[in-house]
Amino acid sequence: MADSVAEDSSTGSVAPDYAEIIVVRHGETSWNADRRIQGHLDVELNDVGRQQAAAVADRLSKESKISAVYSSDLKRALETAQIIASHCGPLEVIEDCELRERHLGDLQGLVLREAAKVKPKAYQAFVSAQTDQEIPGGGESLDQLRQRSASALQRIGRKHKGERVVVVTHGGFIRTLYKRAVPKGKSAGKILNTSVNIFHLSDGEDWHIKTWGDVSHLSKTEFLETAFGGDKLSG
């Protein structure tokens, strides 16, 4: 297990005994900006999100070769992935429903500030310290999300040893990957839209974080400082 976060110091070739997986959060949506809970609901990128996707795509196209691009099948991730794939190949985007955001049950579609009043049981389940607590309305527990996210990333890693691949997914999903790699580390912090988070995965249980939360490509592009959808209050 990694117990510290290493800085990104190289864009060189990948050793044959691990996969380098560049995990990218999707670009901004209007629901992110409104602090509206998305979960599995299928919301498109807004104009800022498309600009962010173009910026991260341009960045990745100038780094070492990308062998494949995977994406959640939800529109906000898929459109981000398609923009990246067109810059870095062109490559075909491999859609994977296992890369979706956490299902947030009855909270989906609600503005966060109203959620506790409108759906109190679902909200209490969401903020519960019990990681096995499912959210009413078909929502996942944190344990279920963690199992799904780790399994999905490990499966991709096994398939691409010695290669660099991109995975476009969601804020809550990415936070669980951090917890898997650094179980006793400090908080993951906010997962900004189109942030770059690089993992090295071997065949075994060892996950190493090479880069975390890098948004240097957004220096000339707007971004949502609250990181809604990628902060600890929004899944």
Beta strands, then each sheet from edge to edge (+ up, - down):
strand 1: 19-25
strand 2: 68-71
strand 3: 93-95
strand 4: 164-169
strand 5: 196-201
strand 6: 207-214
sheet 1: 3+ 2+ 4+ 1+ 5- 6+
end
